[in-house]
Amino acid sequence: MVASSVALALWAPLLFAQAAPSSSSAPPTSADKPDKAVELKAVTVTGSMIPRVEVEGPAPVVSFTGDQIKQQGYTTLWEFLDSLPQVGPQVSDSASWGSSSVNARSVNLRGLGPGFSLLMIDGHRVVDYPQPLNKQSNFQNYNNLPTGMIDHIEILASGASSIYGSDAVAGVVNVILKKNYQGDDLQVTGGGATRGGRAYGDINFFGGRSGSNWHVVYNLEKSNRTALWGMDRPYQDSVASAGYGSWGPAARLFGYQYDAAGAIALSAQDANGHYITPPAGACSKFTNSRLAQSHTVNTNGTQITSITDNGYYCAQPALFQNWVLTPGSRSNNGYVSGEYDFANGMQLYGSAALYKTVGISNTQLNVFGSGQFYDQNTGQVINQAIRQLTAQEMGTPANTHDRETNWNLQTGLRGTVFDSRFHWDLNLNSQKYTVREDFTGLNQQAMSNFFLGTQQGTTADGLPIYAWNQQQWWNPITPQQYSQFAVNGENTSSSWLDQAQLRVNGDLFKFPWVDESVGWAAVVEAAHNGFKLSPDIRATDPATFQNPFGAYLTGGGTRQRYSVGSEFRVPLLNSVTWTISGRLDKYDDASSADIARTWGSGIEWRPYDGLLLRGSYGTNFKAPDMQAIYLTGSTSPVGDYVDPLQCVNAIKAGQNNSTWCNLVQRPTSQYYSLYTNGSRLLLPQKGHSWTYGFVWQVPGVQGLSLSADYWHMGVDNAIQYLGQETVLADEAGCLTGVKPNGTSGLSPYTAHVAGSAYCQMVTQMVKRDPSGQIISVQSGPINEASLYVGGIDASLDYKFHSDDWGDFTAGINYTDNLSYKQRVLSSDLLQNTRYQNVASRVTWLADWRKGIWDVSISGVRAGSMRAPNYDGCNVLPNGIQPGMVTVPNGAEQIATGICQVTQDGQQVTVADTTYKGRTPVWITWNSSLGVQINPDTRVKLTVSNIFNKVGSIPYYSGGFEFVTTGQTADEYNGREIFLTFDYKLD
């Protein structure tokens, strides 16, 4: 990379004419090399308000064109961004049970969390997604922006609050839409995964017209991506696909047996917990059901002492066949923008965009589960009965459809003053995002009435009495019968953003000893935004109406923001440029936030042509999430949970593998209510960031450049959500001083001191009945957490031109996350948990063009990460799971790092080591081949994941999604092939 203003000026067209390789620092081809410097128009690059001719500034910005995104086989902006080295793991899986935002995708820059990244379109903020991420926080959706409208994107993966205000703590993603085009172009793409599923079709019509003083572009795009279901990936379909390390003794003795943890299709247990054998042939009448036998294995130490036959029931061999691994979507999008030049030099501009998307998802179909009752027909006590409905019985696949509408309108006027020394731009923008979520609900009470009949009273022991209808229980029902208790629901939500912005920039004066003038820019903004959650009101009664998201989220509120900022670009010497910026944001909402002040500074030193040394520092902040402020008493029925306190007590009593230690679907009588409330006491989250590095054009090698930057960023006073799992785990630790380690061992609890203010708070957040059963759990946000991350970015770019061999470009981008330090409370230790995520990622892209041909090859490498059960005890060959348990010595002292089993009531150390497994490195290759058939027609074949790689199932992986997520978002996809036909209409 060249460093002087002359040489850097030669690079600017490579970025802003959308011909750059995978980094913004693209050198020119030899064919483009002029004999002398060319004066270029300054442009604004993300991270600064001051236009410049230099592509590189004090902080690294990478750029990619829309064509490059498609070259690598990505069909959405989110798919592409998720592959970048600067992006951390997803914090929420939209396909998992209970997701409240099934059709949306967030981007997690630097691993700080989606809320700390800012998405912009053409330099303006994008409205938040209406529904909360993880039922908690605001985020922006990167999944509904059609790639056909994208000219290029710029990514600044460093703090920029002094330029953009709140949310830009980890960086900014700026999507630049197409603005200039003449004629009409039709592009049709079709394809899908060779392993099945994920069929894709896209029709994109793009065009432009212009006159002497006006220009307009327009874009219509229609796309359809089918969902990827569990049945499309058989290795993810069956519980028996789980890693062998998760198989217990019974599973190893008899083959994998399904139990009541969610794989039961149809069962009933008597008062002794023994399964009542289904009538002959009953299981085969149901889709995805077979007769299974349950065994309980009793152990003593490392030996199996006895086996109990628990009887027969109907099991689901393919438990996850109807669960979605990747949601599907149907989109219809339109965009138009235009400009009109007045005779006095002013320009009127505007644009309108409408994105309409339907997302398709599903998890588990409706299940009826009874508590203990007395059956007057047989005169026996039924301990528990479970009935899984099938799609054939319901007459519908019971998919959830998220129907989204997002529009974005803007208009503006820009011009110059003082003999064109200063440019001004007044912009007005209005956006709204609505989601209507249609889903199949569950009426537990009506299902009980249908299968058990109305309650006939109670026994002397207080058990409800029913006349159990076994004919309906053991035989499939019809869709007409299902309609007697079927319920369908609709949640609606909306968010909106209205904003006005005035920007001014220009040259102030020139120091006598330098060639460039001092640049200056200022911005004044006002914004009004808000949201409203309107769930189906029937969900207030979980006995008669439950939704598949396990939540009843309510709330809504508004916020006003007023901002002013300024930036100076000061050439101290011809080779040294200093940038300084500052911003003030005033908030008017229900939180304790008021005024936030941020500043930033950067330095650029070019000691000679071809070398740039740079650094930056800035303070950052994030305003409290509106969801965190305004959520109002949202409730969720929880029936699938572990109870750490009862688990600890069971292990102390010698009851290994207690049901309270396992994730079990509880009967209705054991559900508890989760209450989630926002807090109006929340304060802004404050942080800082800094970078330093270099950009170097390698001497003697035309077109070869490399860069490296160290980056660090952190945030204090961060909002930490105390979810129900955290609350329950800390309640147990605060009360007992230990925590469960597996299902048979205990470890010391060191997160918080017993009797501390936190322990007093968290133990009051759990309410229990006299028997110890959970009645309710409180959860919510607090300002306590800290998170600091740091690492290295490096890139290498090469560009070569030959009259005989054509044009060749190549780029490699690398990120190594050296540290990921976090704590929940200010009193906690700051711990480096880098090992919990992928530490390093590499992407590469090479392209060759000659004549009518265009060939590209690209790839992604994600480093390994710790596998499930890392640092846990190895399972013994017979399936017994040792634990790290208390060493009895007259006092409750905990031994850590020692694997022990209970033998004859005593703790015996097992001569075994802890597990140190890691997931394998993830590498995929992509390629595309394009040919220009004639001046108007082009055909391109794209292959994503050439070697058809899918994620492996780790040894200790158990439960839904056996493949360990966190390395990449496409572990299930396998090879995908797309064919694109591009025809220029005129």
N, C-alpha and C positions, 0 to 999 in steps of 0.2 A: 504494500500500500504506500502510495506516495504521500508526502507530508506537506509540501509547500502548497500555498493557495493555487499556484499555477497547475501543478500536477494533480491536485485533488479536484480541481475544476474539471479536468478531463474525465473524471469518474462519474460526475453527477448524472449525465444522461443514462449511464448504465443502470442506475437505480430508478430514476423517475421516468424513464421510457419503458420501464417494466422489463428489463432484460438482465437483471442481476441474477447471479447464482445464489446459493443458499446463505449468503451473508451480504450485508449491506456494503461490505468493503470489496467490491468487485473491480478488478483491474480491466483496462481496455484491451481490445484485440489490437494486433498490429495494424490491421486495416483501418482502424479508427484513429490511429495515432497521427495527430497533426504535426506540422513543422514548428508551430509556435502556439503560445497560449491563446485560448479562445475565451472571451468573456461570456459567461453564462448567467442566465437569470437565476437569482437566488430563490430557494424553495424552503418551506418550513418542514423540518424533520421532527418526528415525535421526540419529546423531551425538551423542546425549546419553543418559545414563541417568536424568536427572531429568525427570519429567513437567512439562509447562508448557502454558499456554493459548495462548501465542503460536505461530503457525505459523512465523514467521521467527526464526532464531537467529543466532549469531555467524558461522556458515558457511552458504553456500547449499545448500539441499536442494530438489530438485524431485520432484514426485509426479505419478503418472498412474494412472488407474483402469483396471480390466480392460476396461470398456466402451470407453474411449478407445483402447486398443490394438486392439480389434477394429474400431472405427470407421475406422481407417486401413488396414484390409485385412491386418493382420499375423496370422498363424496360430500363431506361436510367440513366446515371450518373447524369444528371441534375435533374431529378425527385427526386432522393435521396437527393442530396445536398440541394435542395430547402426546404426539410423538416427539416433540421437541425436547432437547436436553434441559432447557430452562424450566420445564414444567414438572411439578411434583406429582405424587400419586393422587388419585381421586379420593375425596373424603367421604363420598356417598355413592353407593351403587344404585343407580336408578332402577335396576332390575330386581333388587332384593325385596323381600316381603316387608311391607310397611312403608315403602318409600312414598314421600309426599310430593315428589316432583318427578314423575316417571318419564316425562318426555323432554326434560331439560338436561343440559350438560354444563358443568362449570369448569373453569380452568384454574389450576392451583399453581400459580407462579412461585417458584422457589420453595414450595412446600409450606408457605406461611398460611395457606387457607384461601378458599375462593373469594372471601369477602375482602381480602387485601389486594386484589387485582382489579384494575379498572378497564372496562371495555368501552371503546369509543368507535363511532362511525364518522368518518370525515372530521375527526378532531372534536366531536361533541359527545357528551355522555349518553349512555344508553339506559333506558328505563329498566328497573329491576324486574326479575321474574316475579309474578304475583304470589306464587306459593313458596313457602320457606324451605330452605335446604335442611334436611334432617329434622324437619319440624321446628327449626330454631331460627335461622338467620337469612338475611338477604343475600342474593347472588344474582349474577347476570347470565343469561342463557346464550351459549355459543353454538347451539344446535339448530337454530332456526334461520341462520343467515345463509342464503343460497350462494354457492360458490360461483355460479354463473354471473353474479353481479359484482364480484370482487375484482378490482384492478390489481391491488397489492395490499399487503399488510405489513405494518412496522411494529416491532416488539422491543420495548425498553424494559428489561428485566432488572430494574433498579428503582429505588424510591424516587418519586417525583411529585410529592405533595406541594412543594413550593411552586409548581407550575399548574398542577391539575387539582389540587385540593384533596379531599377525603378519598380513601380507598386505594390511592396510587402508592401504597406502601411497598408492595413487592414489584410493582411495575405497571406497565400500560400496554394494552393491545389495541392498536389503532387500525381499523379496517377502512381502506380507501376504496370507494366504489368507482366504477367506470364513469368517466366524464366526457371523453372525447372519442367520437366514432362517426364515420360517414358510411351510409349504406345500411344494409340489413344482412344479418347472419343467422342461420338456423343450425343448431347443434343438437344432435340426438345421441344419447348414450344408453346402452343396455348391458346387463351382465348380472353377476351374482357369484356366490361361493360354490366352488366345485364339490365341497363336502355336503352341500345342501343348505337351503335357507338363504336369507339376506338377498333375495332377488332385488335388482335395482333397475329402475328406468327413469330417464330424465330427458325432458324436452326444454331447450333453452333458446328463446328468440331474443336477439339483441340487435338494436339498430340506432342510427342517429341521422339527424338532418341539420343543416345549417344554412344561414343566409349571410348577408353582408355584415349584420350586427347582432345575430342571434345564433344560438346553437341549442339543440335538444337531443338527449339520448333517452332510450326507453328499453325496458327489459321485462320479459315475461318468462317465468320458469315454472314448470310442473314436474314434480318428482315423486317417486314412490319407492320406498324401501320396506320390504317385508321383514317381519320380526324373525329373530333367530330363537327357536324354541328348544327346550330340552330334548325333545324327540329328534331334532336335527343333529344332535351330537350324542349318540348313544352312550359314550363314556361318561357323560354328565347326567344321564337319564336315571340311572338306577343307584339306590343307596349302596348296593354291593360294589359300586365303582370306587368307594372310599379307599383311601390308602390302607394297606394291610396293618400298619401300626395302630390304626383306630379300631381294629377288630378285637373284641373282647374274647374271653375264654369260650363262651357259648358259640360265638360266631366261628371260632377256629375249630371247635369240635364238630359242629353240625353244619358248617357252611353259614354264610351270612344270614342271620335271622332278623326279621323286622320286628320291632317292638312298639310300644305305645308312644314313642317319642315323635310321632307324626307320620309314620309309614303304614299305619293301620287303615285298611279300607272299610272293614266291618268287623265289629267285635262286641262281646259282652262278657263281663266278669261276674262271678258269684261273690258272695260275702268274703270268701277266703282268697280272693284275687285270682282264682282259677278261671281260665277262659271257658265259656260255654261253647261246646263244639257246634259249629254252624250245621244246619241241615245238609244232607248229601246233595252235592251239586250246586249249593247256594253261591259259592265264590265264583264259579265259572259263569254265572249269569251276568256278572258285572264286568264292564270294560276295565282292563288293567287290574285284575284281581285274581289271586290264587290262594289255595289253602296253605297255611304256614303253621308251623309248630314253634312254640316258645319254650325256651329252657332258661332256668336260672342256675348259675354255677356258683357254688359256695367254695371259698378258698380258706386256707390256713397257711400264712407265710407265702412261700412260692409254689405250694402244692394245691391242686384241686381236690377237695375232700368229698364233695357230693354234687349231684346234679338233680335238680327238681324239674319235673315236667309240668309246665304251666298250662298245657292244653293247646287247642287249635283256634285259629281265627283266620279271617280273610286279610291278606296283605297286598300291598301295591308294589309289584316288582319294579315298575318304572314310575317312581314317586314323582319325579320332576319333569315328566314328559310335557305337561301343559304349562310349565313355568317358563317365563321368557328370560333368555340370557341377554339379548339385546333387543330393546323395543323397536317396533316398526313405526313408520311414519308416512303420511301422505301430505304433500305440500303444494300449495299454489301461491306464487309470489309475483308481485309486480312492482316496478320501479320506474320513475320518470324524473329527469332533472333537466334544467335548462338555464340559460344565461342570456341576458339582453343588455347590450352596450348602448348607453346614451351618448349623445354627441359631446356632452361636457366631461366625458371621461369616467363617469360613474357606471357601475354595472349592477343590474338587478338579477338575482339568482334565486333559485328555489328547487325543491325536490319533494317528492312524495313516494313513500314506500309502504306496501301492504304485504304482510307475511301471514298466511293462513296455513296452519299445520294441524293434522290430527295424529296424535301419538297412540300407538296400540301396545298394551302391556297386559300381563296377567301373572299371578302366582298361584296360590292354592285355591281350589274350588271350595265351595261351602262345606263345612264340617259341623255335624251336630255332636256335642259331647254332653253326656248327662253326669250329674253327681250321683251319689248313692241314693237309692230309692227302694221301696218295697213293691213288688209286683203281685197284685192280688190274684192274677190269673194262675200263677204257678206257686204262689205262697212262699216265695224266696226273696231274699235281699239281693239286689243287683248292685254290685260295688261301683261299676262304671260301664257305660255303653258308648261306643263311638261309631258314627255313621258318616262316611265320606260320600258326598254326592258326585255323580259323574256328569260329563257334558251331555251324554245321551239322555240321562234322566231329566236334566234341566232343560234340554232342548236348545241350549246355547253354550258357546265356549266361555261365556261370562267374562269376556275381555273388558278391560278398562280403556276408555277412549278419552284422551285429553284433547279437547277441541280449542285450539289457540288462535287468537287474532291479535296481531301486533301491527299498529300503524305508526308511521313516523313522518311528520310534516315539518318542513323548514322553509323559511324564506329569509332573504338578506339583501343588504345593499352595501356596496363597498366602493371606495374611491380613494383619492389622494388629496392632500392639502399641502400648502407651502411649497408650491412649484414641484410637486411630486416627491418631496423629501420624506413625507410621512404617508403611510397607507393606513386606512381605517376600514373596519368590517363590522357591521351591525347585523347580528343574526338572531332570529326568533325561531324557536323549536318547540314542537309539541308532540308528545308520544303517549300512547296508551297500549296496555297489554292486558288482555283478558283471557282467562282459562275457564272453560266449562268442562268439568270432569264427570263423565257418565260411567257408572260402575254398577256391578251386581252386589247388592247388600246381603246381609244375613239376618233373618228374623229368628233368633234363638227360641223365643217363647212359642212362636207359631210352629216351628219344627218340633218342639217338644209336644205340643198339642197333637200334631199329626202322627208322630211315631209312638208316643206314650199315652196319648189321650189327656183329657183334662185331669187335674189333680183331684183325687177322691178323699182327701183328708191327710192326716198324719198318724204315724204309729205312736205308741207310748214312748218310744225312744226319740221321737221327733223326726222320723224319716217321712218324706212325702210318699203318698200311696198313689200308684198309677195302675191302670189296666193295660199293660204293655201289649201293643198290637204287633205280635211277632210275624204275622203274615206280611205286613208292610215293611217290617224291619229287615227280614231276610230275603226279600225279593225286590228287584228294581221297580221303581215307580215310573209313572209316565210324566211327560211334560205337563199334561193337564193336571195331574195330581200336584206336581211341583208348583203350579200356578196358584194353588190354594195358600201357599205361604211364601211365594216368591216376592222379593222386594228389589226395586232398582232405585238407585239414588243419584243425586247430582250435587256436586260441590262446585261453587263458582268463586272466583277470585279475580281481582283486578288491581293493577298498579298504573300510575300515571306520572308524567314528568313534563312540566312546562318550564322553559328556561329562555332567558334573554342574555345575550353576550355582546359586548363591545370590545373589540381589540384594536389597538393602535401600535404601529411599529415604524421605525425609520432610523436614519442616521442622525446623531446629535452633532458631533464635531470630530475633528481629527487631530491627534497629537502630531507635533511637527516631525517627530522622529520615526513615524510609522506610515505605512501606505494605506491602511484601512481606517475607516471611521469607527467611532464608538457606536455600537448598535443598541437600540433601546426598544422595549415593547412593554405594553401595559394591557391589562384586561380588567373589565368590570362585569360581574355576573349577578344575576338574580334567578333563583329557581324555586319552584313549588312542586313538591312531589308527595305522593301518598299511596296507600294501599288499603284494600278491604278484603277480608276473608269471610265468605258466606257459605259455611258448610250446610249440608242437608240437616234441617232442624230436627229430623226424627232421630238423629244420632245421639241426642241428649238422653235417650233411654236405651242403653246398650242391651237390655233384655229383648227388645223388639226390633232393634235396628243397629247393625254394625257394618262399618265399611271395611274394605280390604286393606286400608292404610293404617288401621289401628290407632286412629287419632280423630279427635273432634277439635279442630283448630279454629279459633275465633279471634277476631281483633281487627283493628284498622286505625289509621291515624294519618296525619299530614305533617309536613315539615317545610319550613321556608329557610332558604339559605341566601345570604348576600356575601359576595366575595370581591376582593380587589387584590390585584397582584401586579408585580413589575419585575422586569428582567433587564440586565445590562450585559452586553458583550464587549469587553474592553481589550483591545490589542495593546498590551503593555510594550511589546516589541514586535517586530515583523515575524518573529518566530514563537512568540509567547502570547497567548490569549487567555484572559480571565473572564469567567462568567459568574454572575451572582444574581440570585433571584429571591424574592420574598412574596409572601401571600398571607392575607388575613381572611378568615371565613367566619361569619356570624351566623349562628343557628338559632332558629326559633321553633322549638318543638316541646314535647312533654318531658324530655330528659333533662339532666343537669348540665348538658353541654351548652356552652355559650359562645366563646370566641376561641378560635384555634389560630395560632401563628406558626408559620413554618418558613424556613429559609434554606437555600441551597447554594453551593458554590462549586465551580469546576475550573480546571486548569488544563490547557493544551500547550505543549512545547514541541516544536518541530526543529530539532537541532540541525537537520539537513533534509534535503528532498529525499523522501522515501522512509522517514521515520517520524512517528508521532508518539510522544509520551504523554499520558493523560491521567487525570484523577478527578474524583468528585466526592462531595460530602453534602448530605442534606438531612434535615429533620422531616419527619412524616407524621401523619395522624390519620385515624379513621374515626368518623363519627359513629356513635352507637347505632347498631342495626335498628331500623324501625320495627322489624319483627320482634326484636328483643325488648323494645320499649313498650309496644302496644299489644302484644299477645295478651288476651284477657281470659284467664281461667279456663284454658283449653284442657279437655279431658280425654283420656285414652284408656280403654279397657285392656289390661295386660294379662294374657293367659299363657304365655310362652316364656318362661323365665327360670333363672337359678336364684335360690335364696341363700346367699353366703352365710348368714347368721345361723340358720337351721343346719346348713351343711357343716359348719364348724362344730356345732353341738353334736351332730350325728357322728362325725369322725372321732370326737373326744369320747363318745360312748361306744366306740368300736364298730359302728355301723358303716362299713366301707361301701362306696358306690351308692350312697343314698340318693333317692330321686331328687332331693333338694340340691344335690351337687351337679345334676345334669340338666341340660336345657330340655325341659319337658313341657308339652302342651297340657296345661292343667285343666281339669274339669271346671265347668262354670262356677261351681261353688267355691273354687279356689282362685278365681280371678281377683285382681286388685285394680284400683283406679289410680291412674297416673295423672297428676295435675301439673300443668305447665303454665307458668305465669311470667309475663314480662316484668321488667323493673324500670321505673322512671327515675331511679337514682344513678343510672349508668353514666359514666364519664367517657369522653373521647379516649381512644387508645393511641398512645404516643410511641413514636419510634424514631429510628435514625438509619441511615445507610451510607456506605461509602464504597468507592471502587478505585482501583489504580491499575494501570497496565500500559500496553504499547500496541501500536500497529506498525508493521514493518513490511516494506516492499523489498524482497530479497534481491540484493545487488547481483547483477550478472544473469539473472533469469527473468526474461521478459514475461510479465503477467503473473508472477508468483508472489503472493503476499501471505502473511500470517499475522495473527493477533493473539494476545493473551491478556486477561484481566482477572484480578482478584476482586471478589465482591463480598460484602458483609452487610447484613441488615438485621434489625431486631425491632421488637415491639414490647413495651411494658404496659401494665394496666390493661392487658388484653381481656376481652370478655370470654370467660370460661363457662360453658354450659354444664351444670351438674345434672347429667342425665340419670335415669333410674338405676342403671348398672353401677355408675360411680357412687351414687348415694347409698345403695345397698351394700356395696363392697366396703365403703368407708364406715358405714354403721357397724358392720360386723367387726372390722378392725379396731375401731375406737372402743367397742364394748368388750372385746376379748383379747386384743393384743396380737392376734394371729389372723392369717388368711388361708383359705383352702389352696392346696397345691395339688391339682388333679382332684380325684374323687376319694382319695384315701389318706392324704397327707396334709400337713400344715406347715406354713412358713411364717416367719415373723412379719408383723405388720409395722412398717416403719414410716409410712407416708405422713402420719400426723400423730402428735402426742396425745395420749389419753387425757381427757379433761380440758384440752385446749378449746379455744373459742370455736374453732372449726368443728371439732368433735361434738361440742355441745349443740352446734347448729345442725349438723347432719343427722344426729340421732333423733332430733325433734322433727326431722322431715319424713320420718317413717312412722306410720301408725299400725299397730298390731292388735289382734284380739287376744283374749287370755290364753289361747292355745299356741300363740306365736305366729298365727297365720297373718300375712300382710293384708291390711285393709286398704291402705293408700300410701302413695309416695309423692312427695313434692319435688319438683325440679324447676330449674330456671337459671338465668345468667347472673354472674357476678364479675366485677372488675378485679381480677387478681393475677391472671396468668402472665407469664413472660416467655418469649420465644426469640432465639437468636440463631441465625443461619449464616453460613459462609461457605465459599468455595471458589473454584477456578473455572472460567470459561476460556476456551481456546478455539481458534478457527484457522483453517488453511484454505486459500482460494487460488485457483490457477485458471488462466485463460490463454488459449493459444489459437492463432490463426495461420492457416496455410492455404495457398492458392490451390495446391494439389489435393490436400487431405481434408479441407474444410475447417470448421470452427469447433473447438473443443473447450468446454468449461468443466470445472470440477470444484467441489467444496466439501469440507469436512468440519463439523461443529462438535465440540466436546465439552462436557460439563462434569466436574467432580465436586460433589457436595461434601466438603470436608467436615462440617460440623452442623449439628441440629440440636441445639441446647434448649431445653424447655423446663418449665415448672408450672404447677397449677396454682399454687399460692406463694405469696411473697416470702413466707416462712420456710418453704420447701427448698431443697438443694437444687441447683441448676445442673441438670444431667444431660450429657450428650447422648441422644438416642438416635444417632445417625444410622446405626445398624438396623433400625426397624424399617428403613426404606431403601430403595435402590440408591446406591451412592453415586454411580457414574452412568452416563448415557452418551452415546455417540450417534450422530446421523451423518449420512453422506449422500451426495448427489453428483452425478457426472452426466454430461450431455454432449452428444456429437451431432453436428448438422452439416450436411453437404447436399447441395442440389435439392432434390425432392425428398430427401430422407432426413429423418430426425430420430435419434435413438438415445434413450436415457436409462441409467441404472442408478438405483438408490437403495438405501437400507437404514436399519435402526439396530443398535446394539444397546441393550439394557443390562447392567450388571446384576449379579445374583443378590439375593436377599435371604434373610433367615427364614427357614421353613417352619411350619407349625410344630410346636413342642420343642423348639430350640431351647436348650438349657434345662429341659425337663428330663425326667428319668426315662430310660429306655424301657419299652414294654418287653416283658419276658416272652420267650418263645411260645408259652402256653396262653398268652394274652393278658396275664396279670399285670397291672400298672402299679409299680412302686411309687411312693411319694416321699417328700421330704418332711419328716414328722418330728413331733416332740420327743426328746430323749428323757424318759422318766428318771429323775434323780431327786425327788422330793420337792422340787420346785418346777414351775412351768418354764423350762428353757428350751429354746428352739435351735435345732441343728440345721444349718443350711448347707446345701451342696452334698448332702448324704441321702442316698436313695434307700428307703427302708420299707419294710412290709410288716404287717401285724401277724405275729405267730404266737398262738397260745396266750393271747392278751399282752404280749410283749413286743416291743419294736425291735426288729432284727435288720441289721444293715445288709443290703444286697450288694454282692461283689459285682458291680456293674458301673458303667460310666453314664454320664449324662449325654443327651442327644445333641449333636452339633451339625445337623443337616442344614443344607442350604439349597435353594432352588437353583436350577442351572441357568447359566447366562442365556438371555433371550436375544436371538439374532434373526432378522428377517430381511429378505431382499425383494425389491420391486423393480419393474422394468416397463418401458413403453416403447413402441415402434410406430412412427408416423410416416405417412407418405402423401405427398401432394399430387393427386391424380391429375388435376388440371388447375388452372388459376383460380377456379371457384370451388373446387372440391378437395377435401382432405379427409383421410381416414386414419384413425389411430387405435392401436391395440394396447391395452394396459393390463399388466399382470401384477397384482399385489400379493406379497407373500409367495414368491415363486416356488419355494420348496414345501408348500402346504403344511407349514408348521403349526401345531396347536400346543397349548400349555400341558405340561405333565402334571400328574396328580402326586403330590408329595406323600411320603410314607405315612405320615401322621394326619393327613388331611381327612376330615370327616364332616359331613353335613352338606347343605346346599352349596353349589359352586365349589366343587372339590379342587379345581385349579386355584392356586394361590394368586389372587389379584394383587396389584400394586406395581408390577413391573411394566405392564402395558395394558391397554384397553382392548386388545384384539386377541386375547389368548384362545378364544373359541372359534374365531372366524375361519382360519385356514386360508387356502388360496382363493383369490377372487379375480375374475377376468371381466374386463369391460371393453366394449367396442364402441368407438365414437365416430359418428359421421358428421362432418362439418361442411356446410354448403353456404357460400356467399350468394345471396339472392340478387344483389346489385352492387 
